[in-house]
Amino acid sequence: MEKLVNVGIVGLGAVGERLLHQFVKHPKTIVAAICDTNTSRLNELQAKLDNVNIYTNYNELISDPSINLVYVAVPPKFHHRVVMEAAKAGKHILCEKPLANSLAEAEEMAGAVENANIVNAINFPLPYSNAVQTFKAKWEAGEIGKLKRVELKMHFPQWPRAWQQNPWIAGREQGGFIREITPHYIQVMEDLFGEITYEQSFIDYPDNPEQCETGVIAKLKLQDGIPVIIDGLSGIGRKEEISFKLYGDKGTLALKNWGQLEGETNEQSAFPIEAIENNEHQDLISEIIKAMENKQSRLVSFKDGYNVQKVLEQILQHV
């Protein structure tokens, strides 16, 4: 019988539980341990899982000799301490995004997993979606011609959104939509175009110094000087819209609300594009398993996460 991967999950919020269910369904992984400081949450999930160990201290989960892979799903300010302990223990690691809560932390974490020679990945789901793979294929095929501008729009009627009401995601220290949403698209841009250079950013904050941003306008540029414009706003009277759009001299190509593709040309107004189904197993968990089996894999590594963090911190710090 093929050996299964025992997964330990640290952090059981909305995102952590979402991936927990994916690990449960995957034929090559078992959720063997879960950890959270919320004991009622632990007990609730323990009742739904078979033979799972529960912990309130992440060090005890990491010390569990049966655990092969640690999924770090705690809020960003705690990523560094959990990852550093897991790397020290030689565990393979999947971490939520953004990688860290500062560039210095991200650099240390990327160095730690490299020195430990362990599989490391960040939970960026977009690279594995059929929509993004189709988006990338159409761009590389030159369907919109010469690129003139890249635009990321993030508009929200409220932040945090209804399903993610918790203190940290509304706070300035580690929350806000710049930290939560922008890294996904920085990663996609760097995959498509290579290194991104920061130019300037303007961030609107409420009077309360504890609360996260309400708006952002930022300008970056690609290696060939093509501008990247980021437009973020919350608390507005419209439905949520997240749009990543390429403007070319022959047309435009947009990824809207994570999975909807849309094109436009001089001759044809905005039209939907059907994502091409990919029959190959390219989901995140399968790619992590490949890497653990020393097979060629496609992961967003901590090194990639450091590069994303660099741009993110420049936007936040205006430098």
Secondary structure, 3 states (H helix, E strand, C coil): CCCCEEEEEECCCHHHHHHHHHHHHCCCEEEEEEECCCHHHHHHHHCCCCCCEEECCHHHHHHCCCCCEEEECCCHHHHHHHHHHHHHCCCEEEECCCCCCCHHHHHHHHHHHHHHCCCEEECCCHHHCHHHHHHHHHHHCCCCCCEEEEEEEEEECCCCCHHHCCCHHHECCCCCHHHHCHHHHHHHHHHHHCCCEEEEEEEECCCCCCECCCEEEEEEECCCCCEEEEEEEECCCCCCEEEEEEEECCCEEEEECCCEEEEECCCCCCEEECCCCCCCCCCHHHHHHHHHCCCCCCCCCHHHHHHHHHHHHHHHHCC
